[in-house]
Amino acid sequence: MKIVVIGTGYVGLVSGACFADFGHDVTCVDKDQKKLDMLHAGEMPIWEPGLERLVKQNVADGRLSFTGNLEEALPGAQAIFIAVGTPSRRGDGHADLTYVYAAVREIAQTMKDKAVIVTKSTVPVGTGDEIAKILEEENAPEGTVVASNPEFLREGAAIVDFKHPDRILVGAEDDWAREVLTEIYRPLFLNKAPMLFTSRRTAELTKYAANAFLATKISFINEMADICEAVGADVQELARGIGLDGRIGPKFLHPGPGYGGSCFPKDTLALLKTAQDFGVDSNIVSTVVKFNDDRKEAMAGRVAKALGGDLKGKKIGLLGLTFKPNTDDMREAPSIPLVAGLIEGGAEVHAFDPVGMEEARKILHEDIRYVEQPYDVADDADALVICTEWDSFRGLDLSRMKGLMRGKALVDLRNVYEREEAERAGLDYYPVGR
């Protein structure tokens, strides 16, 4: 099947490459010439394990191409996926649909034959209805229909998630859209991936509900971690104790400095805005948003407490900057308020991240110093802080780290290490919830 994907960001590029790997003929369209130049040169504009190999293979096999010319891409396409950004709108937290609607208008004005317009971007309830109105206003070819097909991809594991999904969710109001999307995803039926058909509005809301629930689970275990610290319990044992309950499950029960990334922060805000627009109180989600913001802001205070309450003149070695491992994504990362708080308190910050430092330089405080390898952050440091749980941080020689340091505090915001091994190396260990 001929497929067009609008946008070569995280969702668009991963989806396009995976569709091509299924055997479909895929053209990805983007207005950003710099991205297109990179892709034509075999370079990835995002860091995602396995993506470069997947893209190069499908380009070489002639199933995947990139262009800035929509008119060139559309002929013969039965499905057009919209995968452009929907960032939080300044001022009210609502999803900014400027790029979505602009793409729809351009598609409607350019297409010559009917197609299924599919929103892959995360969009609020009713967006599909508005897209249908725009298509009618712009006199799109008769028979053109709109469907919702939200993505449920984890950064760092997106290709596996796409090819082995828990479910494929399609929101559609007509049989042809369901038939087209069934054919697109038919290769996944060998893995017995369930395909769930709903109304468009239900599909749009389901994506937000899923992310809000996971954000709630993270905030819950972080609150339990605080209680564990107060009463002398172990949050990791607690998490296992509740996670073995099949009604709860073990995933997303890992305490830390709070959630970040491109999805949970903006999607919880957008869900709150939707509830507000429809006159519904959303007390649980609003509490989760506030709790998470407060938690990220409080992390610098944890470091200060480990140093006797004063950061002034202290040198902090920071391990990890991205919001999670296996990505270079710095959006809403806990390291952002952490670094700001440390520097505001008078500390000097040296940091290392395996892949995120280029992105970090665009966002973090200009006074931060970046080093070449993890042991460099320990040089003359008063405290080490683990902010992102990269695998390469799990086997560090703690005795070597201690030998390079001026102080001996290890603030482990991800519970990577055990107290015993840290103390054997001569470090004072400060975990979360233990």
ChimeraX attribute file (.defattr): number of C-alpha atoms within 10 A of each C-alpha:
attribute: neighborCount
match mode: 1-to-1
recipient: residues
	/A:1	16
	/A:2	20
	/A:3	26
	/A:4	28
	/A:5	28
	/A:6	30
	/A:7	25
	/A:8	26
	/A:9	17
	/A:10	20
	/A:11	23
	/A:12	24
	/A:13	24
	/A:14	22
	/A:15	25
	/A:16	30
	/A:17	28
	/A:18	23
	/A:19	25
	/A:20	26
	/A:21	21
	/A:22	17
	/A:23	16
	/A:24	17
	/A:25	19
	/A:26	29
	/A:27	25
	/A:28	27
	/A:29	25
	/A:30	21
	/A:31	14
	/A:32	12
	/A:33	11
	/A:34	11
	/A:35	19
	/A:36	22
	/A:37	15
	/A:38	12
	/A:39	21
	/A:40	15
	/A:41	10
	/A:42	14
	/A:43	15
	/A:44	21
	/A:45	17
	/A:46	17
	/A:47	18
	/A:48	19
	/A:49	16
	/A:50	13
	/A:51	18
	/A:52	18
	/A:53	13
	/A:54	16
	/A:55	25
	/A:56	19
	/A:57	16
	/A:58	22
	/A:59	20
	/A:60	10
	/A:61	12
	/A:62	12
	/A:63	21
	/A:64	25
	/A:65	22
	/A:66	23
	/A:67	20
	/A:68	17
	/A:69	12
	/A:70	20
	/A:71	14
	/A:72	11
	/A:73	22
	/A:74	23
	/A:75	15
	/A:76	15
	/A:77	19
	/A:78	20
	/A:79	26
	/A:80	24
	/A:81	23
	/A:82	27
	/A:83	29
	/A:84	25
	/A:85	22
	/A:86	22
	/A:87	20
	/A:88	17
	/A:89	15
	/A:90	9
	/A:91	6
	/A:92	12
	/A:93	19
	/A:94	23
	/A:95	22
	/A:96	18
	/A:97	20
	/A:98	13
	/A:99	15
	/A:100	20
	/A:101	18
	/A:102	11
	/A:103	19
	/A:104	22
	/A:105	17
	/A:106	14
	/A:107	21
	/A:108	22
	/A:109	16
	/A:110	17
	/A:111	20
	/A:112	15
	/A:113	16
	/A:114	17
	/A:115	24
	/A:116	23
	/A:117	25
	/A:118	25
	/A:119	28
	/A:120	23
	/A:121	23
	/A:122	29
	/A:123	28
	/A:124	23
	/A:125	20
	/A:126	14
	/A:127	19
	/A:128	23
	/A:129	13
	/A:130	13
	/A:131	23
	/A:132	17
	/A:133	12
	/A:134	17
	/A:135	23
	/A:136	14
	/A:137	12
	/A:138	15
	/A:139	14
	/A:140	23
	/A:141	17
	/A:142	12
	/A:143	11
	/A:144	21
	/A:145	22
	/A:146	24
	/A:147	29
	/A:148	31
	/A:149	23
	/A:150	24
	/A:151	21
	/A:152	20
	/A:153	17
	/A:154	13
	/A:155	23
	/A:156	18
	/A:157	14
	/A:158	23
	/A:159	21
	/A:160	14
	/A:161	16
	/A:162	20
	/A:163	18
	/A:164	15
	/A:165	20
	/A:166	13
	/A:167	15
	/A:168	20
	/A:169	24
	/A:170	25
	/A:171	25
	/A:172	25
	/A:173	17
	/A:174	12
	/A:175	8
	/A:176	15
	/A:177	23
	/A:178	18
	/A:179	10
	/A:180	16
	/A:181	21
	/A:182	17
	/A:183	11
	/A:184	19
	/A:185	15
	/A:186	15
	/A:187	16
	/A:188	19
	/A:189	12
	/A:190	7
	/A:191	11
	/A:192	13
	/A:193	17
	/A:194	13
	/A:195	18
	/A:196	11
	/A:197	18
	/A:198	17
	/A:199	14
	/A:200	24
	/A:201	20
	/A:202	17
	/A:203	24
	/A:204	28
	/A:205	18
	/A:206	17
	/A:207	21
	/A:208	24
	/A:209	16
	/A:210	15
	/A:211	19
	/A:212	26
	/A:213	16
	/A:214	16
	/A:215	24
	/A:216	24
	/A:217	19
	/A:218	23
	/A:219	27
	/A:220	18
	/A:221	21
	/A:222	24
	/A:223	17
	/A:224	21
	/A:225	24
	/A:226	16
	/A:227	16
	/A:228	18
	/A:229	15
	/A:230	11
	/A:231	10
	/A:232	10
	/A:233	16
	/A:234	16
	/A:235	24
	/A:236	19
	/A:237	11
	/A:238	16
	/A:239	20
	/A:240	15
	/A:241	11
	/A:242	14
	/A:243	16
	/A:244	11
	/A:245	10
	/A:246	8
	/A:247	8
	/A:248	11
	/A:249	13
	/A:250	15
	/A:251	12
	/A:252	16
	/A:253	23
	/A:254	20
	/A:255	26
	/A:256	25
	/A:257	27
	/A:258	24
	/A:259	24
	/A:260	24
	/A:261	18
	/A:262	18
	/A:263	20
	/A:264	21
	/A:265	22
	/A:266	24
	/A:267	27
	/A:268	25
	/A:269	22
	/A:270	27
	/A:271	26
	/A:272	24
	/A:273	19
	/A:274	20
	/A:275	13
	/A:276	12
	/A:277	10
	/A:278	8
	/A:279	9
	/A:280	11
	/A:281	11
	/A:282	14
	/A:283	9
	/A:284	12
	/A:285	19
	/A:286	16
	/A:287	13
	/A:288	20
	/A:289	22
	/A:290	11
	/A:291	18
	/A:292	24
	/A:293	19
	/A:294	13
	/A:295	20
	/A:296	23
	/A:297	20
	/A:298	16
	/A:299	24
	/A:300	22
	/A:301	18
	/A:302	16
	/A:303	26
	/A:304	19
	/A:305	13
	/A:306	19
	/A:307	17
	/A:308	8
	/A:309	11
	/A:310	15
	/A:311	24
	/A:312	14
	/A:313	12
	/A:314	22
	/A:315	25
	/A:316	28
	/A:317	29
	/A:318	28
	/A:319	26
	/A:320	24
	/A:321	31
	/A:322	30
	/A:323	27
	/A:324	21
	/A:325	20
	/A:326	20
	/A:327	21
	/A:328	23
	/A:329	26
	/A:330	25
	/A:331	18
	/A:332	22
	/A:333	24
	/A:334	27
	/A:335	29
	/A:336	21
	/A:337	20
	/A:338	24
	/A:339	26
	/A:340	19
	/A:341	21
	/A:342	22
	/A:343	22
	/A:344	13
	/A:345	17
	/A:346	14
	/A:347	21
	/A:348	21
	/A:349	21
	/A:350	22
	/A:351	24
	/A:352	21
	/A:353	25
	/A:354	20
	/A:355	17
	/A:356	20
	/A:357	22
	/A:358	12
	/A:359	15
	/A:360	23
	/A:361	14
	/A:362	10
	/A:363	13
	/A:364	18
	/A:365	15
	/A:366	10
	/A:367	12
	/A:368	18
	/A:369	15
	/A:370	19
	/A:371	15
	/A:372	12
	/A:373	12
	/A:374	20
	/A:375	19
	/A:376	18
	/A:377	27
	/A:378	28
	/A:379	18
	/A:380	18
	/A:381	24
	/A:382	23
	/A:383	26
	/A:384	27
	/A:385	23
	/A:386	22
	/A:387	27
	/A:388	26
	/A:389	22
	/A:390	20
	/A:391	12
	/A:392	11
	/A:393	17
	/A:394	11
	/A:395	9
	/A:396	13
	/A:397	12
	/A:398	20
	/A:399	16
	/A:400	12
	/A:401	23
	/A:402	25
	/A:403	15
	/A:404	17
	/A:405	24
	/A:406	15
	/A:407	20
	/A:408	24
	/A:409	23
	/A:410	26
	/A:411	24
	/A:412	24
	/A:413	22
	/A:414	18
	/A:415	21
	/A:416	17
	/A:417	18
	/A:418	12
	/A:419	17
	/A:420	11
	/A:421	13
	/A:422	20
	/A:423	15
	/A:424	11
	/A:425	16
	/A:426	16
	/A:427	23
	/A:428	17
	/A:429	19
	/A:430	20
	/A:431	23
	/A:432	22
	/A:433	25
	/A:434	20
